[in-house]
Amino acid sequence: MSRTGPGKSYRKGLSVVELFKKFPDDRAAEKWFIQARWPNGVHCPECGSLNVRERPTRKPQPFRCGDCRKDFSVRTGSVLHGSNLGLQTWAIAIYMLTTDLKGQSSMKLHRDLGISQKSA
């Protein structure tokens, strides 16, 4: 019997408990999204400039480009743009979609995340 196939209990990954510890709130999820999107430092999605200033009190767009003077956030120019869902919900949904062996239906995401099926 081969021990290399998918669906085995010894596969590496996060448990649901570890997932919720990693993303306890939107702030923790935002930090993760920022690190994933800009591993070499935040840059402007409009002009690509590294001359970016963070303004933590300016939510929902806490970054400002010093060159083109545009405000932006980690959501700007991504699939998250225009979504009213919190970043914690997005992070958990992405985890569920990328780790399930057979995919996720929108109805299952709707039930598991407590969001509308249209959002799912």
C-alpha positions as CSV (number, residue, x, y, z in Angstrom):
1,M,0.0,0.0,0.0
2,S,1.4,3.3,-1.1
3,R,1.8,6.1,1.5
4,T,2.2,8.9,-0.9
5,G,-1.3,9.4,-2.2
6,P,-3.6,12.2,-1.3
7,G,-6.2,11.9,1.5
8,K,-3.8,10.4,4.0
9,S,-4.0,11.5,7.6
10,Y,-0.2,12.2,7.8
11,R,-0.3,15.0,5.2
12,K,1.2,18.2,6.5
13,G,-1.0,21.3,7.0
14,L,-2.9,23.3,9.6
15,S,-5.6,21.9,11.7
16,V,-8.8,24.0,12.0
17,V,-7.7,25.0,15.5
18,E,-4.3,26.1,14.3
19,L,-6.0,28.0,11.4
20,F,-8.2,30.0,13.9
21,K,-5.2,30.7,16.1
22,K,-3.3,32.0,13.1
23,F,-6.2,34.3,12.1
24,P,-8.0,35.2,15.3
25,D,-9.2,38.5,13.9
26,D,-9.1,40.7,10.8
27,R,-5.9,42.5,11.9
28,A,-3.9,39.2,12.0
29,A,-5.3,38.2,8.6
30,E,-4.4,41.7,7.2
31,K,-0.8,41.3,8.4
32,W,-0.7,37.9,6.7
33,F,-2.1,39.3,3.4
34,I,0.4,42.2,3.4
35,Q,3.3,39.8,3.9
36,A,2.0,37.4,1.2
37,R,1.3,40.2,-1.3
38,W,4.4,42.3,-0.7
39,P,7.2,40.1,0.7
40,N,9.8,42.7,-0.1
41,G,8.0,45.6,1.3
42,V,4.8,47.5,0.5
43,H,4.7,49.1,-2.9
44,C,2.0,51.1,-4.7
45,P,-0.3,48.9,-6.9
46,E,-0.9,51.9,-9.2
47,C,2.7,53.1,-10.1
48,G,4.9,50.5,-8.4
49,S,6.7,53.0,-6.2
50,L,8.3,52.0,-2.9
51,N,7.8,55.5,-1.6
52,V,4.9,54.4,0.5
53,R,3.8,55.8,3.9
54,E,1.6,53.8,6.3
55,R,-1.1,55.7,8.1
56,P,-2.6,53.3,10.6
57,T,-5.4,55.6,11.6
58,R,-6.6,55.9,8.0
59,K,-8.7,52.8,7.6
60,P,-9.9,51.3,5.2
61,Q,-6.9,52.5,3.1
62,P,-3.9,52.8,5.4
63,F,-1.2,53.3,2.8
64,R,-0.4,56.4,0.7
65,C,2.0,56.5,-2.2
66,G,4.4,59.4,-2.0
67,D,4.8,59.6,-5.8
68,C,1.4,59.3,-7.3
69,R,-0.4,60.3,-4.1
70,K,-3.0,57.5,-4.2
71,D,-4.4,55.8,-1.1
72,F,-4.6,52.0,-1.1
73,S,-4.8,48.9,1.0
74,V,-3.9,45.3,0.7
75,R,-7.3,44.8,-1.0
76,T,-6.6,47.3,-3.8
77,G,-6.2,45.7,-7.3
78,S,-6.9,42.2,-6.0
79,V,-9.8,39.8,-5.9
80,L,-10.6,41.2,-2.5
81,H,-11.2,44.7,-3.9
82,G,-14.8,45.7,-3.4
83,S,-15.7,42.9,-1.0
84,N,-17.4,43.6,2.2
85,L,-16.2,40.4,3.8
86,G,-13.5,40.7,6.5
87,L,-10.0,39.6,5.8
88,Q,-10.3,36.8,8.4
89,T,-13.2,35.3,6.4
90,W,-11.2,35.6,3.2
91,A,-8.2,33.9,4.7
92,I,-10.2,31.0,6.1
93,A,-12.1,30.7,2.7
94,I,-8.8,30.6,0.8
95,Y,-7.5,27.9,3.2
96,M,-10.6,25.9,2.7
97,L,-10.5,26.2,-1.1
98,T,-6.9,25.4,-1.4
99,T,-6.7,22.4,1.0
100,D,-9.8,20.4,0.2
101,L,-9.0,17.5,-2.1
102,K,-12.2,17.6,-4.1
103,G,-13.0,21.3,-4.0
104,Q,-15.6,23.3,-2.1
105,S,-19.2,24.1,-3.1
106,S,-20.5,27.6,-2.6
107,M,-23.2,26.1,-0.4
108,K,-20.6,24.6,1.9
109,L,-18.7,27.8,2.1
110,H,-22.0,29.6,2.8
111,R,-22.8,27.3,5.7
112,D,-19.3,27.0,7.2
113,L,-18.4,30.8,7.0
114,G,-21.9,32.2,7.8
115,I,-22.0,34.3,4.6
116,S,-24.4,34.5,1.8
117,Q,-24.1,32.0,-1.1
118,K,-23.6,34.8,-3.5
119,S,-20.5,35.9,-1.4
120,A,-19.3,32.4,-1.3
